[in-house]
Amino acid sequence: MEGKKRIVLALYVDGPIAKDRLFGEQTKMFEELTTYGDDCGVTVIVLTPGDFSSRRGFRFQSGRWVRVSGVDPDVVLRRSGVFTHKPVSAARELTELRQSGLLHTLPRQSGNKWSLYSWLSRDPLVRCHLPRTTLCTSGKQLYAALQSRMDVYLKPPGGSRGVSIYHLERRGRDVVATWERRLVDRTLDQVSSEFRPETETITRSLRNEAACLAFWQETGLRRAIVQDAVQLPRKDGAPYDFRWLVCDSEDPVIVARVGRMGRRGAVTTNIHTGGQAVCAKDLVELAVGTKQSDAVLRTMDEVATRIAQRLGARHGPFAEVGIDLAVTEEADVFVFEVNPTPGRRMLRVLDADLHRLSLESLIEYVIKAARRRGQSAGRES
């Protein structure tokens, strides 16, 4: 590669996956980010496990991905949560990147729902926006928790994309479990405003402790959080909640506010389980009415900004985070979880301009981070 005149952004991702989509559903996003980077003097390179050590990577140019050598990144963003290709190499390189100060993505464990709840519940400004959450490590503990709670969600602490989320609701003497089983595993970049069936909804009655223990065994969970259900507002039977995309932990900017509407009767609102992206302001108004909507949106902004700042203080500066929020019809705001590597699929479906803005915000962050790093290096020398 040429001398270090341009800032180099490296995207660290699992793969390569397939010839036509080297990086799965993120391939198109990486191509677009490359274009925006070129316009701003930032060279975008994609690293897969093993590439950082060999100083090689992928560069999108002339309409195709090519291998390049001599890669020396200024900023690295991790874009995969799980690595199936060379996981040992990925773990080693990501540790090295974090220790060197090059990695500007929250660590994966920052999205652990139990750790996040335990930590944020100590913040007086955030505590009131957290649904009650407990940890269970066995079917017996789950059964005991269900004796005193009417409506909860069971979730793996480190899960994502709505996978392995169970709705447990007491109906009379029984507890009814409802969940969605994934039928299709998407690895390619297929974006559609129409839902293509990917899941089936399963319902089961847990009438006694034995049934609860059998259910726990079937889930395959070893640890899970039991979280009080927030009564999500619904439109025509479809629940909805929100994803706030926040960029730059040192100077948080809310780049996107997205409403997520699940299918009618669905357990989750995730885009990967059939949810649809909707204008956030419209859904907030639908939930609380026009008069209260501006105040509720301000509260959501304040909560999201506070969490981004606290995450930055705890883990170091990072480029972006997705924060999942809910609003009840009583105008209460709740935080569900954070996503260290938020996707862009919902933005592309909702608003092409917003999608572009989110990518441009990443480039702007990279330029600022690289300059700060250069200034720090200059002072040390």
Secondary structure, DSSP 8 states (H G I E B T S, - for coil): ---TTSEEEEEE-S----SSSTTGGGHHHHHHHHHHHHHTTEEEEEE-TTHHHHTEEEEEETTEEEEEE----SEEEE--S---SSHHHHHHHHHHHHHTT-B-S--GGGG-HHHHHHHHTT-TTTGGGS--EEEE-SHHHHHHHHTS-SEEEEE-TT--TTTT-EEEEEETTEEEEEEEEE-----S----SS----EEEEEEEE-SHHHHHHHHHHHT-SSEEEEE-----EETTEEEEEEEEEE-SSS-EEEEEEEEE--TT-S---GGGT-EEEEHHHHHHHHH-HHHHHHHHHHHHHHHHHHHHHHHHHH---SEEEEEEEE-TT--EEEEEEESS--SHHHHHH-HHHHHHHHHHHHHHHHHHHHHHHHHHHHH-
